[in-house]
Amino acid sequence: MIYDHRTYTCRPGTIAKHLKLYEAEGWQIQKKHLGDPAVYAATETGDVNSYVHIWQYESAADRASKRAKLKADPEWQEYLKKSAEAGYLISQINKILVPTGFFSDLTKD
């Protein structure tokens, strides 16, 4: 099991607009290819111009396969174009997380 942890930062005052665009144009396409995320949340304290989503995969190969299908989807490409044109995002940080042994044991139940 691996987790793809992504943090995106929006220009101040644009996070609501960005999330509205994503909800309308990207959410269903991404879910179609990646499944439901483990977490999709806006930051309430600290950097309030950011949000996080975490996707769960069986393996690196599973992640690569699903993300390749997403990338090849013309609807996803159209969403990415609209998002880039809107210019709301200013940074993105991706991390691949591997559960610790004791957490892995908890998720087997």
C-alpha positions in Angstrom: 0.0 0.0 0.0 1.2 3.5 -0.8 -0.3 7.0 -0.4 0.1 9.8 -2.8 0.0 13.0 -0.7 -0.5 16.2 -2.6 -0.5 19.8 -1.3 -1.5 22.6 -3.6 -1.3 26.3 -2.9 -3.5 28.9 -4.5 -3.0 32.6 -5.0 -4.5 34.4 -2.1 -8.3 34.9 -2.5 -8.6 32.2 -5.2 -8.9 28.9 -3.4 -12.7 28.9 -3.4 -12.7 29.6 -7.2 -10.2 26.9 -7.8 -12.0 24.2 -5.8 -15.3 25.2 -7.6 -13.6 24.7 -11.0 -12.2 21.4 -9.9 -15.6 20.2 -8.5 -17.3 21.1 -11.7 -14.7 20.0 -14.2 -12.2 17.6 -12.6 -13.5 15.8 -9.6 -15.6 13.1 -11.4 -12.9 12.4 -14.0 -10.3 12.0 -11.4 -12.5 9.7 -9.3 -13.3 7.6 -12.4 -9.6 6.8 -12.8 -8.2 6.9 -9.3 -11.2 5.9 -7.1 -12.1 7.8 -4.0 -9.3 9.7 -2.2 -8.5 8.9 1.4 -8.5 12.6 2.1 -9.5 15.8 0.2 -9.5 18.8 2.5 -8.9 22.5 2.5 -6.5 23.9 5.2 -8.4 25.7 7.9 -5.4 27.0 9.9 -1.9 27.9 8.9 -1.6 28.2 5.1 -5.3 28.8 4.4 -4.5 29.2 0.7 -3.8 25.5 0.4 -5.5 22.2 0.2 -4.4 18.5 0.5 -5.6 15.3 -1.1 -4.3 11.8 -0.5 -4.9 8.9 -2.9 -4.4 5.3 -1.9 -2.9 2.7 -4.2 -2.0 -1.0 -3.9 1.5 -0.4 -5.2 3.7 2.0 -7.3 2.6 0.0 -10.4 -1.1 0.5 -9.5 -0.5 4.2 -9.1 1.4 4.5 -12.4 -1.3 2.6 -14.3 -4.2 4.6 -12.9 -2.4 8.0 -13.4 -1.5 7.0 -17.0 -5.1 6.4 -17.7 -6.1 9.7 -16.1 -3.4 11.6 -18.1 -4.7 10.0 -21.4 -8.3 11.0 -20.7 -9.2 14.0 -23.0 -11.6 15.3 -20.5 -8.8 15.5 -17.9 -6.6 17.3 -20.3 -9.4 19.8 -20.9 -9.7 20.3 -17.2 -6.0 20.9 -16.8 -6.1 23.4 -19.6 -8.9 25.3 -17.9 -7.1 25.2 -14.6 -3.9 26.5 -16.1 -5.7 29.3 -17.9 -7.5 30.3 -14.6 -4.0 30.6 -13.0 -5.2 30.0 -9.4 -2.4 27.5 -8.5 1.0 28.7 -7.5 2.7 25.6 -6.1 2.3 21.8 -5.8 4.2 19.4 -3.5 3.8 15.6 -4.0 5.0 13.0 -1.6 4.7 9.2 -1.8 4.0 7.8 1.7 4.5 4.2 2.8 2.6 3.1 5.9 4.6 2.1 9.0 4.4 -1.6 10.0 2.1 -0.9 13.0 -0.3 1.2 10.8 -0.3 -1.5 8.1 -1.3 -4.0 10.8 -4.2 -1.8 11.8 -5.6 -1.5 8.3 -5.7 -5.3 7.7 -8.8 -5.8 9.9 
